[in-house]
Amino acid sequence: MVKLNKQASFVTGIRPMFAEGKIAISINAPQQSAVTLRLSGVSGQLIKTMQVNVSNGNSIQYMDGLYALTPGVYVLQIIYGRQVVAQKLRR
């Protein structure tokens, strides 16, 4: 589990589950909205992007299909409205 700072109030947790080919993202949304999940390498190459709809309140969203990731450092961005949370993850 990756701990986040208080400024990232809509993201309550990130749990890399690379052995299962996915990342779990816990979100506490103040209202129903679309959230964009974007995974890239540290040099900026986009690996995967997806948009999910979240309901008001707590939910867990999964970015899956990540079995082919090679060991290294990645950046996960979670975009909700004008707020962006970026977190480095190590595979």
Jmol script that loads the backbone (N, CA, C; Angstrom):
load data "model"
ATOM      1  N   MET A   1       0.849  -1.174   0.000  1.00  0.00           N
ATOM      2  CA  MET A   1       0.000   0.000   0.000  1.00  0.00           C
ATOM      3  C   MET A   1       0.891   1.232   0.000  1.00  0.00           C
ATOM      4  N   VAL A   2       0.542   2.195  -0.796  1.00  0.00           N
ATOM      5  CA  VAL A   2       1.270   3.452  -0.864  1.00  0.00           C
ATOM      6  C   VAL A   2       0.498   4.486  -0.063  1.00  0.00           C
ATOM      7  N   LYS A   3       1.164   5.145   0.886  1.00  0.00           N
ATOM      8  CA  LYS A   3       0.517   6.185   1.675  1.00  0.00           C
ATOM      9  C   LYS A   3       0.591   7.497   0.921  1.00  0.00           C
ATOM     10  N   LEU A   4      -0.489   8.255   0.965  1.00  0.00           N
ATOM     11  CA  LEU A   4      -0.574   9.511   0.242  1.00  0.00           C
ATOM     12  C   LEU A   4      -0.663  10.673   1.203  1.00  0.00           C
ATOM     13  N   ASN A   5      -0.271  11.853   0.724  1.00  0.00           N
ATOM     14  CA  ASN A   5      -0.353  13.030   1.579  1.00  0.00           C
ATOM     15  C   ASN A   5      -1.790  13.541   1.662  1.00  0.00           C
ATOM     16  N   LYS A   6      -2.062  14.419   2.592  1.00  0.00           N
ATOM     17  CA  LYS A   6      -3.418  14.916   2.832  1.00  0.00           C
ATOM     18  C   LYS A   6      -3.958  15.745   1.675  1.00  0.00           C
ATOM     19  N   GLN A   7      -3.084  16.302   0.820  1.00  0.00           N
ATOM     20  CA  GLN A   7      -3.545  17.095  -0.308  1.00  0.00           C
ATOM     21  C   GLN A   7      -4.299  16.246  -1.323  1.00  0.00           C
ATOM     22  N   ALA A   8      -4.019  14.978  -1.353  1.00  0.00           N
ATOM     23  CA  ALA A   8      -4.668  14.070  -2.287  1.00  0.00           C
ATOM     24  C   ALA A   8      -5.924  13.501  -1.649  1.00  0.00           C
ATOM     25  N   SER A   9      -6.834  14.357  -1.266  1.00  0.00           N
ATOM     26  CA  SER A   9      -7.975  13.940  -0.460  1.00  0.00           C
ATOM     27  C   SER A   9      -8.912  12.974  -1.180  1.00  0.00           C
ATOM     28  N   PHE A  10      -8.997  13.016  -2.508  1.00  0.00           N
ATOM     29  CA  PHE A  10      -9.913  12.110  -3.185  1.00  0.00           C
ATOM     30  C   PHE A  10      -9.310  10.724  -3.404  1.00  0.00           C
ATOM     31  N   VAL A  11      -7.985  10.581  -3.318  1.00  0.00           N
ATOM     32  CA  VAL A  11      -7.330   9.272  -3.413  1.00  0.00           C
ATOM     33  C   VAL A  11      -6.919   8.869  -2.004  1.00  0.00           C
ATOM     34  N   THR A  12      -7.487   7.768  -1.527  1.00  0.00           N
ATOM     35  CA  THR A  12      -7.206   7.351  -0.157  1.00  0.00           C
ATOM     36  C   THR A  12      -6.191   6.223  -0.065  1.00  0.00           C
ATOM     37  N   GLY A  13      -5.833   5.616  -1.196  1.00  0.00           N
ATOM     38  CA  GLY A  13      -4.829   4.572  -1.172  1.00  0.00           C
ATOM     39  C   GLY A  13      -4.540   4.018  -2.550  1.00  0.00           C
ATOM     40  N   ILE A  14      -3.314   3.539  -2.729  1.00  0.00           N
ATOM     41  CA  ILE A  14      -2.903   2.883  -3.967  1.00  0.00           C
ATOM     42  C   ILE A  14      -2.191   1.603  -3.567  1.00  0.00           C
ATOM     43  N   ARG A  15      -2.630   0.490  -4.149  1.00  0.00           N
ATOM     44  CA  ARG A  15      -2.002  -0.788  -3.815  1.00  0.00           C
ATOM     45  C   ARG A  15      -1.567  -1.492  -5.095  1.00  0.00           C
ATOM     46  N   PRO A  16      -0.253  -1.470  -5.375  1.00  0.00           N
ATOM     47  CA  PRO A  16       0.239  -2.221  -6.541  1.00  0.00           C
ATOM     48  C   PRO A  16       0.068  -3.720  -6.296  1.00  0.00           C
ATOM     49  N   MET A  17      -0.486  -4.407  -7.262  1.00  0.00           N
ATOM     50  CA  MET A  17      -0.691  -5.854  -7.189  1.00  0.00           C
ATOM     51  C   MET A  17      -0.135  -6.457  -8.485  1.00  0.00           C
ATOM     52  N   PHE A  18       1.162  -6.201  -8.729  1.00  0.00           N
ATOM     53  CA  PHE A  18       1.761  -6.570 -10.006  1.00  0.00           C
ATOM     54  C   PHE A  18       1.751  -8.064 -10.252  1.00  0.00           C
ATOM     55  N   ALA A  19       1.826  -8.885  -9.220  1.00  0.00           N
ATOM     56  CA  ALA A  19       1.765 -10.336  -9.404  1.00  0.00           C
ATOM     57  C   ALA A  19       0.416 -10.754  -9.993  1.00  0.00           C
ATOM     58  N   GLU A  20      -0.612  -9.952  -9.734  1.00  0.00           N
ATOM     59  CA  GLU A  20      -1.946 -10.205 -10.283  1.00  0.00           C
ATOM     60  C   GLU A  20      -2.210  -9.360 -11.521  1.00  0.00           C
ATOM     61  N   GLY A  21      -1.220  -8.565 -11.942  1.00  0.00           N
ATOM     62  CA  GLY A  21      -1.347  -7.765 -13.155  1.00  0.00           C
ATOM     63  C   GLY A  21      -2.231  -6.549 -13.012  1.00  0.00           C
ATOM     64  N   LYS A  22      -2.316  -5.973 -11.798  1.00  0.00           N
ATOM     65  CA  LYS A  22      -3.199  -4.817 -11.628  1.00  0.00           C
ATOM     66  C   LYS A  22      -2.729  -3.900 -10.504  1.00  0.00           C
ATOM     67  N   ILE A  23      -3.346  -2.742 -10.460  1.00  0.00           N
ATOM     68  CA  ILE A  23      -3.145  -1.760  -9.393  1.00  0.00           C
ATOM     69  C   ILE A  23      -4.532  -1.405  -8.869  1.00  0.00           C
ATOM     70  N   ALA A  24      -4.695  -1.434  -7.547  1.00  0.00           N
ATOM     71  CA  ALA A  24      -5.954  -1.045  -6.914  1.00  0.00           C
ATOM     72  C   ALA A  24      -5.826   0.394  -6.427  1.00  0.00           C
ATOM     73  N   ILE A  25      -6.817   1.225  -6.764  1.00  0.00           N
ATOM     74  CA  ILE A  25      -6.820   2.630  -6.368  1.00  0.00           C
ATOM     75  C   ILE A  25      -8.093   2.884  -5.573  1.00  0.00           C
ATOM     76  N   SER A  26      -7.939   3.308  -4.320  1.00  0.00           N
ATOM     77  CA  SER A  26      -9.088   3.644  -3.472  1.00  0.00           C
ATOM     78  C   SER A  26      -9.383   5.120  -3.634  1.00  0.00           C
ATOM     79  N   ILE A  27     -10.641   5.421  -3.965  1.00  0.00           N
ATOM     80  CA  ILE A  27     -11.052   6.797  -4.236  1.00  0.00           C
ATOM     81  C   ILE A  27     -12.245   7.145  -3.366  1.00  0.00           C
ATOM     82  N   ASN A  28     -12.219   8.341  -2.790  1.00  0.00           N
ATOM     83  CA  ASN A  28     -13.357   8.884  -2.054  1.00  0.00           C
ATOM     84  C   ASN A  28     -13.810  10.130  -2.804  1.00  0.00           C
ATOM     85  N   ALA A  29     -14.792   9.958  -3.679  1.00  0.00           N
ATOM     86  CA  ALA A  29     -15.259  11.042  -4.546  1.00  0.00           C
ATOM     87  C   ALA A  29     -16.383  11.827  -3.878  1.00  0.00           C
ATOM     88  N   PRO A  30     -16.293  13.159  -3.893  1.00  0.00           N
ATOM     89  CA  PRO A  30     -17.368  13.967  -3.319  1.00  0.00           C
ATOM     90  C   PRO A  30     -18.640  13.942  -4.157  1.00  0.00           C
ATOM     91  N   GLN A  31     -18.522  13.562  -5.428  1.00  0.00           N
ATOM     92  CA  GLN A  31     -19.701  13.444  -6.287  1.00  0.00           C
ATOM     93  C   GLN A  31     -19.405  12.481  -7.424  1.00  0.00           C
ATOM     94  N   GLN A  32     -20.438  12.012  -8.083  1.00  0.00           N
ATOM     95  CA  GLN A  32     -20.259  11.104  -9.207  1.00  0.00           C
ATOM     96  C   GLN A  32     -19.512  11.823 -10.315  1.00  0.00           C
ATOM     97  N   SER A  33     -18.527  11.156 -10.880  1.00  0.00           N
ATOM     98  CA  SER A  33     -17.711  11.803 -11.903  1.00  0.00           C
ATOM     99  C   SER A  33     -16.883  10.763 -12.644  1.00  0.00           C
ATOM    100  N   ALA A  34     -16.242  11.207 -13.720  1.00  0.00           N
ATOM    101  CA  ALA A  34     -15.286  10.375 -14.436  1.00  0.00           C
ATOM    102  C   ALA A  34     -13.898  10.653 -13.879  1.00  0.00           C
ATOM    103  N   VAL A  35     -13.111   9.600 -13.733  1.00  0.00           N
ATOM    104  CA  VAL A  35     -11.734   9.697 -13.254  1.00  0.00           C
ATOM    105  C   VAL A  35     -10.841   9.047 -14.308  1.00  0.00           C
ATOM    106  N   THR A  36      -9.745   9.709 -14.628  1.00  0.00           N
ATOM    107  CA  THR A  36      -8.789   9.166 -15.591  1.00  0.00           C
ATOM    108  C   THR A  36      -7.605   8.572 -14.834  1.00  0.00           C
ATOM    109  N   LEU A  37      -7.249   7.346 -15.201  1.00  0.00           N
ATOM    110  CA  LEU A  37      -6.082   6.660 -14.641  1.00  0.00           C
ATOM    111  C   LEU A  37      -5.060   6.551 -15.765  1.00  0.00           C
ATOM    112  N   ARG A  38      -3.834   6.986 -15.487  1.00  0.00           N
ATOM    113  CA  ARG A  38      -2.798   7.011 -16.515  1.00  0.00           C
ATOM    114  C   ARG A  38      -1.503   6.452 -15.933  1.00  0.00           C
ATOM    115  N   LEU A  39      -0.956   5.409 -16.567  1.00  0.00           N
ATOM    116  CA  LEU A  39       0.293   4.802 -16.132  1.00  0.00           C
ATOM    117  C   LEU A  39       1.347   5.051 -17.201  1.00  0.00           C
ATOM    118  N   SER A  40       2.508   5.559 -16.771  1.00  0.00           N
ATOM    119  CA  SER A  40       3.595   5.813 -17.712  1.00  0.00           C
ATOM    120  C   SER A  40       4.914   5.400 -17.082  1.00  0.00           C
ATOM    121  N   GLY A  41       5.923   5.266 -17.927  1.00  0.00           N
ATOM    122  CA  GLY A  41       7.271   5.019 -17.444  1.00  0.00           C
ATOM    123  C   GLY A  41       7.853   6.323 -16.931  1.00  0.00           C
ATOM    124  N   VAL A  42       8.948   6.256 -16.204  1.00  0.00           N
ATOM    125  CA  VAL A  42       9.536   7.476 -15.649  1.00  0.00           C
ATOM    126  C   VAL A  42      10.054   8.411 -16.736  1.00  0.00           C
ATOM    127  N   SER A  43      10.317   7.897 -17.927  1.00  0.00           N
ATOM    128  CA  SER A  43      10.761   8.763 -19.014  1.00  0.00           C
ATOM    129  C   SER A  43       9.591   9.386 -19.766  1.00  0.00           C
ATOM    130  N   GLY A  44       8.360   9.062 -19.343  1.00  0.00           N
ATOM    131  CA  GLY A  44       7.181   9.708 -19.903  1.00  0.00           C
ATOM    132  C   GLY A  44       6.388   8.896 -20.904  1.00  0.00           C
ATOM    133  N   GLN A  45       6.879   7.739 -21.347  1.00  0.00           N
ATOM    134  CA  GLN A  45       6.124   6.959 -22.326  1.00  0.00           C
ATOM    135  C   GLN A  45       4.842   6.419 -21.693  1.00  0.00           C
ATOM    136  N   LEU A  46       3.723   6.661 -22.357  1.00  0.00           N
ATOM    137  CA  LEU A  46       2.422   6.224 -21.856  1.00  0.00           C
ATOM    138  C   LEU A  46       2.280   4.726 -22.054  1.00  0.00           C
ATOM    139  N   ILE A  47       1.928   4.021 -20.978  1.00  0.00           N
ATOM    140  CA  ILE A  47       1.773   2.569 -21.025  1.00  0.00           C
ATOM    141  C   ILE A  47       0.302   2.190 -21.121  1.00  0.00           C
ATOM    142  N   LYS A  48      -0.504   2.841 -20.290  1.00  0.00           N
ATOM    143  CA  LYS A  48      -1.935   2.535 -20.295  1.00  0.00           C
ATOM    144  C   LYS A  48      -2.702   3.729 -19.751  1.00  0.00           C
ATOM    145  N   THR A  49      -3.855   3.980 -20.339  1.00  0.00           N
ATOM    146  CA  THR A  49      -4.754   4.999 -19.825  1.00  0.00           C
ATOM    147  C   THR A  49      -6.169   4.433 -19.861  1.00  0.00           C
ATOM    148  N   MET A  50      -6.950   4.801 -18.881  1.00  0.00           N
ATOM    149  CA  MET A  50      -8.338   4.359 -18.843  1.00  0.00           C
ATOM    150  C   MET A  50      -9.182   5.365 -18.079  1.00  0.00           C
ATOM    151  N   GLN A  51     -10.448   5.413 -18.423  1.00  0.00           N
ATOM    152  CA  GLN A  51     -11.364   6.301 -17.731  1.00  0.00           C
ATOM    153  C   GLN A  51     -12.421   5.446 -17.047  1.00  0.00           C
ATOM    154  N   VAL A  52     -12.667   5.758 -15.769  1.00  0.00           N
ATOM    155  CA  VAL A  52     -13.659   5.026 -14.987  1.00  0.00           C
ATOM    156  C   VAL A  52     -14.656   6.021 -14.411  1.00  0.00           C
ATOM    157  N   ASN A  53     -15.867   5.569 -14.241  1.00  0.00           N
ATOM    158  CA  ASN A  53     -16.882   6.391 -13.595  1.00  0.00           C
ATOM    159  C   ASN A  53     -16.970   5.981 -12.132  1.00  0.00           C
ATOM    160  N   VAL A  54     -16.893   6.960 -11.249  1.00  0.00           N
ATOM    161  CA  VAL A  54     -16.986   6.689  -9.823  1.00  0.00           C
ATOM    162  C   VAL A  54     -18.253   7.307  -9.274  1.00  0.00           C
ATOM    163  N   SER A  55     -18.813   6.652  -8.275  1.00  0.00           N
ATOM    164  CA  SER A  55     -19.996   7.162  -7.589  1.00  0.00           C
ATOM    165  C   SER A  55     -19.565   8.030  -6.422  1.00  0.00           C
ATOM    166  N   ASN A  56     -20.496   8.749  -5.878  1.00  0.00           N
ATOM    167  CA  ASN A  56     -20.254   9.528  -4.669  1.00  0.00           C
ATOM    168  C   ASN A  56     -19.844   8.575  -3.547  1.00  0.00           C
ATOM    169  N   GLY A  57     -18.769   8.905  -2.835  1.00  0.00           N
ATOM    170  CA  GLY A  57     -18.313   8.085  -1.717  1.00  0.00           C
ATOM    171  C   GLY A  57     -17.101   7.249  -2.072  1.00  0.00           C
ATOM    172  N   ASN A  58     -16.888   6.215  -1.282  1.00  0.00           N
ATOM    173  CA  ASN A  58     -15.703   5.365  -1.419  1.00  0.00           C
ATOM    174  C   ASN A  58     -15.895   4.280  -2.465  1.00  0.00           C
ATOM    175  N   SER A  59     -14.840   4.047  -3.238  1.00  0.00           N
ATOM    176  CA  SER A  59     -14.851   2.945  -4.200  1.00  0.00           C
ATOM    177  C   SER A  59     -13.409   2.510  -4.450  1.00  0.00           C
ATOM    178  N   ILE A  60     -13.268   1.324  -5.002  1.00  0.00           N
ATOM    179  CA  ILE A  60     -11.959   0.827  -5.412  1.00  0.00           C
ATOM    180  C   ILE A  60     -12.024   0.597  -6.916  1.00  0.00           C
ATOM    181  N   GLN A  61     -11.073   1.189  -7.610  1.00  0.00           N
ATOM    182  CA  GLN A  61     -10.976   1.040  -9.057  1.00  0.00           C
ATOM    183  C   GLN A  61      -9.708   0.263  -9.359  1.00  0.00           C
ATOM    184  N   TYR A  62      -9.750  -0.548 -10.406  1.00  0.00           N
ATOM    185  CA  TYR A  62      -8.601  -1.370 -10.766  1.00  0.00           C
ATOM    186  C   TYR A  62      -8.102  -1.012 -12.155  1.00  0.00           C
ATOM    187  N   MET A  63      -6.797  -0.804 -12.253  1.00  0.00           N
ATOM    188  CA  MET A  63      -6.148  -0.726 -13.556  1.00  0.00           C
ATOM    189  C   MET A  63      -5.542  -2.105 -13.754  1.00  0.00           C
ATOM    190  N   ASP A  64      -6.080  -2.852 -14.720  1.00  0.00           N
ATOM    191  CA  ASP A  64      -5.628  -4.228 -14.890  1.00  0.00           C
ATOM    192  C   ASP A  64      -4.950  -4.429 -16.240  1.00  0.00           C
ATOM    193  N   GLY A  65      -4.577  -5.659 -16.517  1.00  0.00           N
ATOM    194  CA  GLY A  65      -3.891  -5.985 -17.757  1.00  0.00           C
ATOM    195  C   GLY A  65      -2.425  -5.568 -17.754  1.00  0.00           C
ATOM    196  N   LEU A  66      -1.808  -5.581 -16.574  1.00  0.00           N
ATOM    197  CA  LEU A  66      -0.433  -5.101 -16.439  1.00  0.00           C
ATOM    198  C   LEU A  66       0.574  -6.230 -16.248  1.00  0.00           C
ATOM    199  N   TYR A  67       0.279  -7.422 -16.717  1.00  0.00           N
ATOM    200  CA  TYR A  67       1.171  -8.570 -16.544  1.00  0.00           C
ATOM    201  C   TYR A  67       2.510  -8.382 -17.261  1.00  0.00           C
ATOM    202  N   ALA A  68       2.523  -7.659 -18.365  1.00  0.00           N
ATOM    203  CA  ALA A  68       3.731  -7.553 -19.195  1.00  0.00           C
ATOM    204  C   ALA A  68       4.710  -6.479 -18.713  1.00  0.00           C
ATOM    205  N   LEU A  69       4.414  -5.787 -17.620  1.00  0.00           N
ATOM    206  CA  LEU A  69       5.328  -4.749 -17.145  1.00  0.00           C
ATOM    207  C   LEU A  69       6.652  -5.354 -16.704  1.00  0.00           C
ATOM    208  N   THR A  70       7.729  -4.781 -17.184  1.00  0.00           N
ATOM    209  CA  THR A  70       9.054  -5.230 -16.760  1.00  0.00           C
ATOM    210  C   THR A  70       9.420  -4.535 -15.450  1.00  0.00           C
ATOM    211  N   PRO A  71      10.333  -5.097 -14.680  1.00  0.00           N
ATOM    212  CA  PRO A  71      10.748  -4.436 -13.443  1.00  0.00           C
ATOM    213  C   PRO A  71      11.276  -3.030 -13.733  1.00  0.00           C
ATOM    214  N   GLY A  72      10.888  -2.095 -12.889  1.00  0.00           N
ATOM    215  CA  GLY A  72      11.307  -0.709 -13.065  1.00  0.00           C
ATOM    216  C   GLY A  72      10.418   0.220 -12.267  1.00  0.00           C
ATOM    217  N   VAL A  73      10.554   1.508 -12.539  1.00  0.00           N
ATOM    218  CA  VAL A  73       9.768   2.534 -11.852  1.00  0.00           C
ATOM    219  C   VAL A  73       8.744   3.092 -12.826  1.00  0.00           C
ATOM    220  N   TYR A  74       7.523   3.250 -12.345  1.00  0.00           N
ATOM    221  CA  TYR A  74       6.409   3.750 -13.138  1.00  0.00           C
ATOM    222  C   TYR A  74       5.743   4.906 -12.398  1.00  0.00           C
ATOM    223  N   VAL A  75       4.986   5.717 -13.136  1.00  0.00           N
ATOM    224  CA  VAL A  75       4.249   6.823 -12.539  1.00  0.00           C
ATOM    225  C   VAL A  75       2.766   6.614 -12.827  1.00  0.00           C
ATOM    226  N   LEU A  76       1.971   6.588 -11.766  1.00  0.00           N
ATOM    227  CA  LEU A  76       0.528   6.485 -11.885  1.00  0.00           C
ATOM    228  C   LEU A  76      -0.064   7.856 -11.621  1.00  0.00           C
ATOM    229  N   GLN A  77      -0.872   8.353 -12.552  1.00  0.00           N
ATOM    230  CA  GLN A  77      -1.597   9.607 -12.371  1.00  0.00           C
ATOM    231  C   GLN A  77      -3.075   9.294 -12.246  1.00  0.00           C
ATOM    232  N   ILE A  78      -3.715   9.920 -11.265  1.00  0.00           N
ATOM    233  CA  ILE A  78      -5.153   9.814 -11.082  1.00  0.00           C
ATOM    234  C   ILE A  78      -5.699  11.224 -11.236  1.00  0.00           C
ATOM    235  N   ILE A  79      -6.586  11.427 -12.217  1.00  0.00           N
ATOM    236  CA  ILE A  79      -7.075  12.757 -12.545  1.00  0.00           C
ATOM    237  C   ILE A  79      -8.576  12.805 -12.273  1.00  0.00           C
ATOM    238  N   TYR A  80      -8.953  13.721 -11.387  1.00  0.00           N
ATOM    239  CA  TYR A  80     -10.355  13.908 -10.994  1.00  0.00           C
ATOM    240  C   TYR A  80     -10.648  15.402 -11.126  1.00  0.00           C
ATOM    241  N   GLY A  81     -11.392  15.765 -12.169  1.00  0.00           N
ATOM    242  CA  GLY A  81     -11.641  17.191 -12.407  1.00  0.00           C
ATOM    243  C   GLY A  81     -10.320  17.900 -12.681  1.00  0.00           C
ATOM    244  N   ARG A  82     -10.028  18.921 -11.884  1.00  0.00           N
ATOM    245  CA  ARG A  82      -8.761  19.663 -12.023  1.00  0.00           C
ATOM    246  C   ARG A  82      -7.679  19.163 -11.075  1.00  0.00           C
ATOM    247  N   GLN A  83      -8.006  18.173 -10.272  1.00  0.00           N
ATOM    248  CA  GLN A  83      -7.032  17.629  -9.328  1.00  0.00           C
ATOM    249  C   GLN A  83      -6.283  16.458  -9.966  1.00  0.00           C
ATOM    250  N   VAL A  84      -4.968  16.449  -9.771  1.00  0.00           N
ATOM    251  CA  VAL A  84      -4.132  15.377 -10.290  1.00  0.00           C
ATOM    252  C   VAL A  84      -3.257  14.859  -9.155  1.00  0.00           C
ATOM    253  N   VAL A  85      -3.278  13.554  -8.955  1.00  0.00           N
ATOM    254  CA  VAL A  85      -2.386  12.903  -7.999  1.00  0.00           C
ATOM    255  C   VAL A  85      -1.433  12.049  -8.816  1.00  0.00           C
ATOM    256  N   ALA A  86      -0.135  12.217  -8.588  1.00  0.00           N
ATOM    257  CA  ALA A  86       0.879  11.409  -9.259  1.00  0.00           C
ATOM    258  C   ALA A  86       1.675  10.658  -8.202  1.00  0.00           C
ATOM    259  N   GLN A  87       1.869   9.368  -8.434  1.00  0.00           N
ATOM    260  CA  GLN A  87       2.588   8.540  -7.472  1.00  0.00           C
ATOM    261  C   GLN A  87       3.540   7.618  -8.216  1.00  0.00           C
ATOM    262  N   LYS A  88       4.795   7.568  -7.778  1.00  0.00           N
ATOM    263  CA  LYS A  88       5.755   6.627  -8.346  1.00  0.00           C
ATOM    264  C   LYS A  88       5.519   5.249  -7.744  1.00  0.00           C
ATOM    265  N   LEU A  89       5.607   4.231  -8.603  1.00  0.00           N
ATOM    266  CA  LEU A  89       5.446   2.840  -8.183  1.00  0.00           C
ATOM    267  C   LEU A  89       6.635   2.049  -8.691  1.00  0.00           C
ATOM    268  N   ARG A  90       7.076   1.104  -7.927  1.00  0.00           N
ATOM    269  CA  ARG A  90       8.193   0.252  -8.326  1.00  0.00           C
ATOM    270  C   ARG A  90       7.690  -1.170  -8.557  1.00  0.00           C
ATOM    271  N   ARG A  91       8.024  -1.716  -9.707  1.00  0.00           N
ATOM    272  CA  ARG A  91       7.644  -3.104 -10.035  1.00  0.00           C
ATOM    273  C   ARG A  91       8.801  -3.991  -9.730  1.00  0.00           C
TER     274      ARG A  91
END
end "model"
wireframe off; spacefill off
backbone 0.3
color backbone group
